[in-house]
Amino acid sequence: MPRNITRRQCLEVLGKAGAVLPLMGAVPFYEKMETASRRDIHIFSKHLQWLGYEEMAKTAANIGFDGVDLTVRPKGHVLPENVETDLPKAVEAIRKAGLKAELITTSITNAKDPSTEKILKTASRLGIKTYRMGWLDYEAGKPIPEQLEVFKKQLAELAEMNKHYGLHGAYQNHAGTSVGASSWDTWYLIKDLDPMYLGARFDVRHAMVEGMHSWETALKLLAPHIRSLDLKDFIWTQKDGKWTVENVPVGQGAVDFKRYFHLLDELKINAPITLHLEYPLGGANDGAYDITVPPEVVTGAMKTDLTSLKKVMNDK
């Protein structure tokens, strides 16, 4: 705008802006301008289970993560039976380190499980927003449609409990033969539920393993239900004459990150990301409490993957 603008011209400009603002909806214009590429990156605490809560949090902060996705499950950072005492300690340590503690990963699949409500109630009280659920398995010998109807009722009951505690439960697609590997069964189970309380967590690695090209369809199908993302990379390799999947650092595998992040922007999926490191790291990749490599090997891999992830996020 020219420096010598008159008062009248200024009022005319502001008047036109005022006429446009109602058309933009209730969201302030500065939020509309925020780029969709800004997605918080959380480290999956499974890979830091060899550290106590404070050391884990400090390590994640020093590496440069925005937050921690804390494992609250059997063999996790927080054991379900100790959730009421240990989850507050872990969350306090994470936030004290200046990180976000909004995500946890659980094995929850059923509202009737004795530990479910205890975990959700504690998480809600601590301001946690989203939890990743456990996986559902098909039973051999039973018709798939019949099992889906049972699962659908089961998830509807869980969604009601989530609503009571103000939490979002996210079902992750996972390669293999369990529920959700194809994504269509996940969609069928959650399509009638309020995505504010139960939806999907999209894992592009697993989606590409199951469908090297159809993963895009899966993402578009589940998009309205997605509130969080898991991220890792892989390659196909041969072992003993059979093709198998091998996990690799971010950007070194088959995942088409450029296309993936372009689609996330196009579909307006501006969800937090949990970074996984599933390739060999002395047991840290598998959630070991004791690792067999020097700590700097693990933290170095995390720094490299975080740098690579930030690069592919912006390289669209």
N, C-alpha and C positions, 0 to 999 in steps of 0.2 A: 504494500500500500504506500503511495507517495507520502512524503513527509509533510507536504503543504496541503493535505486534504482539509476541506472545510468542515465545520461542525455539521452543516446540513448534509454533506456527503456521508459523513460518518453515521448520522442517524438513519440515512437511507439504507446503508449497508446493514446496520444492526436490525432494521425493520425487516429486511428480506430474510435475514438469518432467523428471526423470530417466526417468520411464516413457514420456514422449512423445518424447524425443530420438531413440531408436532408430528410431522410425517415420519420422523425417525423412531418413534416409539418411546417407551419410558426409559430406555437405556441411554445414559448421557453420551454425547457425541464423542467424548474423549475415550470412552470404553469401546466404541465402535471402531476407533482408529487403531486400537491395540492390535499388534500383529498376532496371528494365530500361531506363529512359530515359537512363541514364548510358552514353553511347557516345562514345569518343574521336573527335575530328574532326581529320583530317589534311588538309593542303593538298597538292594535286597539284603536284609540283615542275615539271611542264610549264609552268606559268604563271609560274615564277620562274627560267626558264633564262637570263634576261638578267642574272642575278646569279651570282657565284661561290659556292662552297659556304658559306663563313662568312657572307657577306652574306645569302645565301638563308635560312640557318638563323636568323640574328638577326632578319630581317624577319618570318619566320613566327612566331617567339616573341613579338615585339613586338605583332603583330596579335592573338595570343591562341590560336593553334592548339595542339593537344596533340601533334602530330607532323607528319612530312613523309612523303608517299608519293613516293619518289624514282624518277625515270625512269632506267632502266638499259636502254637500247635505242638503235638508230640514231637520230641527231639528238636524243638525250636529254641529261640532265644528266651521266650517266656513259655513255660509249660502251662497248659490249661488248668491244671489243678492248683497252680500258684498265681493265677491271673490277678486276683484281687490285691495281692501284696506286691507282686513283681512288675506288673504292667505299669503302675504308677511310677515306680522307680526308673524303669526304662524310658518312659515318656519324659520324665523330668530331666534325665540325662541328655536326651536328644535335644530338647528345647533349650536346655542350659548351654548347649554347644552352638546355639543359634540356628538350629535346623528345624524343619517342619516334621511333626509327628502326627500325620493325618491318615496314614495307611497302615494296615496290618494284614498279614496273611495267615489264614486259619485253615482248619480242616472241617469247618462247619458245613453241613449239608441238610440238617434236620432240626427243626425247632424243638422237637421232643427230646433231643439228646440232653442229658443232665448238665453238660458243661456249656451248652449254647447260650442260654440266657445269662449265665454268669459272665461270660466273655463279652457279650453285647452290652450288658448293663455297665460293666466296668469301662469298656471302650467309649461308650456314650458319655459317661461322666467325665472322661478325660478329654473330650472334644475331638476324638477320632472320627473321621467322616466316612471312610470306606474300608471295607474288609474284603479280601479275596476269599472266596469259598473253597471248600474241598471239592473233590470230583465224584460224580456219580458213575457207577459201573453197571453195565448191562449183565443180566444173569443169563447164562447159556441155557438154551432149551425153552425159553419163554419168548413169545412173540414181542417184537420191539414196540409196536403200537400200544400194547397193553401196559408195558413197562413205562412208556412215556406218560400215560395217563396217571399212573401212580406218582411219578416224579413231578408232574405238573401240580398235583394237589400238594405235594410235599413242599415245593418251592413257594406256592401261594401262602401256605401257613408260615413259612419263614419270612416272606415279604411282610406279613402282618406284624410279626415281631420286630422286624427292622423298622417299620413305620412307628411302632410304639417307642423305640429308642432313638429314632431320628438318624438311622444309619443306612448306608447303601451297601448291599451285598453284591459282589461281582463274581460271576461264573466265568472262569478262564477256559478258552478253547485250548485243547491239548492234543497233539498228534497221538494216534494210536487207535484203540477200539472202544474207549470209554465214551460216555455221553459228551457231546460237544466237539468231537474230533471233526465232524463234518460241518459244524456250525448251524445246519438247518434244524437239527434237533434242539440245540440251545434256543434258537429263535422261536421254535414251536412252544417251548416250555415257558418262555418269558414274555412272549408277544402281548399278552393281555395284562401283564403286571405293570404297575407304575414304575418306570425306570428310575425314579427318585429313590426307590427303596430296594429294588433288585433288578440287576441287569447283567451286562457282559463286561469282561475284561479281555481286550483283544491282544493276542500274542501273534505277531506277524511271522515269527519264526515257525511256530507250529502250524499256522495257516498255510504257509508256503510248502512245508513238508507234505501236507495233505493235498494241496492243490497248487502247483507251481504257477498257474495262471488264474485259477478260479478263486484264489484268496481275495482278489479285488471284489468279487461278488459277495463273498462272506463279509468283508468289511462294510460294504454298502448295506447289506441286509441287516447287520447288527448295529450300525451307526447310531440310530436313535436311542439305543440302550447302553451305549458305552460311556463309562465315566472314569475309566482308568486303563492304562496300557502296560503290557510287559514287553520287554525288548531284549533280544539276543540274536546271534547269527549262527549259520551252519553251512556245511558243505556235504555233498554226497560223496561217499568213498566206498571202495570195495574191501571187504575183509573175509577171508576164507571163501572167496568166490561169490559172496553175497553183497548186494548193495545195502549200505547202512548210512545213518546220519551221524555226522561228527560235529560237535559244537566248536566254534572258533571265535576269536575276538571280533568285535563290531567292525564291519567294513571289509572283512577278509573272506566273506562267504557269499552265499547265493541270494541273500535277502536284498531285494531291490529297494533300498532305503529312499532313493530319490523319488521313485514313484509313490512309495508308501507315504512319505511326508507331504507330498503334493496332494494325495487323496485325503489325508487328514485335514489339511487346510480347506480343500474343496468341500468336504463334508462337515466342516466346522467342528471337528473333534479336538477340542483344546483341553485334553485331559493329562493328568500327571503320568509320568513314565517311571516304571521300576526297571532298573538295569540289572540284568542277570549275567553272571560269568560262569557258564556251565562247563567250560573247557578245563582240562587238568590244571589244578592249582594246589597240589599237595593236600587235598581233602577239603579245602575251603570251598571248592566248587560244589561239593556235596553236603555242606553244612556241618563239617566236622568240628568238634570242640577242641581237638588238638590237630595241628597241621604239621606236615612233614617237610615243608619248605620254609626258608627264612621269611618273616613277615613282609619284608620289603618286596618280595616277589609278588605277593598278593596285592599289596597296596600299589605297586608299580603297574600291575595289570589293570587295576581299577582306574588309575590316572589315565592310562593309555586309552582304555575303552571310553571313558568319559569324554576325553578330547575328541576321539573319533566320532562319538555320538553327536556332540555339538556341531561338528563339521558337517555330518550328513544331514542334520536337521536344517541347516542353513543352505545346503547345496541342492536346491530344488530347481 
